[in-house]
Amino acid sequence: MTLVRDLLAQKGNAIWTISCQASIKDALRLMAEKKIGALVVTDVGYVVGVFSERDYARKAISFHDFSVEMTVDQLMTRRVLYCIPEESVDECMAIMTQRNIRHLPVMDEGILVGMISIGDVVKTTLSEMDNRIKDLEDYLWVHMI
Amino acid sequence: MANVQDILNSKGQNVYAVSLDDSIESALKLMAEKGIGAVVVMNGKTISGIFSERDFARKTLTIDGFNLNLPVQNVMSTPVFFVHPDQTMEDCMALMTDKRIRHIPVMEEGKLTGVISIRDVIKWLIADRSFEIQELERFVSSKPHVGLV
């Protein structure tokens, strides 16, 4: 069973954050640069939200005079769902599906230690799936002869 | 292993599409309305591209004079990677991971019959994978002379 902790060990624990007062333009630029789909939003060191591609796509059209100079806190999601390193990747899959989200910040005793995405989950499950089923099949094969 | 058609049978074969000259704003509105992350872009009956939330986020900064009234043609992605209905969900996972995409149109004899999203993949994984491994384990442990450590 793969845990979040294992996933972070594989992918790294880089977290990219942005200030709630930064512009949407700066947020998009950082996401493009780091090739990611979401940023944790902070206000003087405290986590205050998450800003994702979905927030941008859904909310840009709700403003009459939308501009990329608007601040992140105007479009971010304030309720931050997170996971802990001891949680299983399977549990995270369930959270992502139920809550319709693609990113989960990882908190360890109140400290932000990483971020996992739906892409990370699929990638790790794909390799795990192949190994596990292949092992079992080899086992069956060996003992059936 | 479930194939793409099985998933389309349970989720429905709705395909949401826009035309090349529809505005970015109208595409985003359709996506919001349907709760989806990408739309297929059509030129008459032919697929021309795909427009996703990622395209919107990335190309906002790279297109000169970007605004929501621009035609979606200016920001869509090409080429469009697709799968056939008889391919497996594992094929979809591999394609999504390799190409870093979250939506794959399904084509049958040149006709667009549905779209598989990364969310469909996760839902299927939750439902199916544990079942498959459980079945194998149950089979193995039912043999008296064979046991799993």
HADDOCK unambig.tbl for C-alpha pairs under 7 A between the chains (distance, minus, plus):
assign (segid A and resid 28 and name CA) (segid B and resid 57 and name CA) 6.32 0.50 0.50
assign (segid A and resid 28 and name CA) (segid B and resid 58 and name CA) 6.99 0.50 0.50
assign (segid A and resid 32 and name CA) (segid B and resid 58 and name CA) 6.08 0.50 0.50
assign (segid A and resid 53 and name CA) (segid B and resid 53 and name CA) 5.93 0.50 0.50
assign (segid A and resid 53 and name CA) (segid B and resid 54 and name CA) 6.35 0.50 0.50
assign (segid A and resid 53 and name CA) (segid B and resid 57 and name CA) 6.05 0.50 0.50
assign (segid A and resid 54 and name CA) (segid B and resid 53 and name CA) 6.42 0.50 0.50
assign (segid A and resid 57 and name CA) (segid B and resid 28 and name CA) 6.49 0.50 0.50
assign (segid A and resid 57 and name CA) (segid B and resid 53 and name CA) 5.83 0.50 0.50
assign (segid A and resid 57 and name CA) (segid B and resid 56 and name CA) 7.00 0.50 0.50
assign (segid A and resid 58 and name CA) (segid B and resid 32 and name CA) 6.03 0.50 0.50
assign (segid A and resid 61 and name CA) (segid B and resid 25 and name CA) 6.65 0.50 0.50
assign (segid A and resid 93 and name CA) (segid B and resid 122 and name CA) 6.50 0.50 0.50
assign (segid A and resid 97 and name CA) (segid B and resid 119 and name CA) 6.63 0.50 0.50
assign (segid A and resid 97 and name CA) (segid B and resid 123 and name CA) 6.77 0.50 0.50
assign (segid A and resid 119 and name CA) (segid B and resid 97 and name CA) 6.79 0.50 0.50
assign (segid A and resid 122 and name CA) (segid B and resid 93 and name CA) 6.63 0.50 0.50
assign (segid A and resid 123 and name CA) (segid B and resid 97 and name CA) 6.03 0.50 0.50
assign (segid A and resid 126 and name CA) (segid B and resid 93 and name CA) 6.84 0.50 0.50
assign (segid A and resid 133 and name CA) (segid B and resid 133 and name CA) 6.98 0.50 0.50
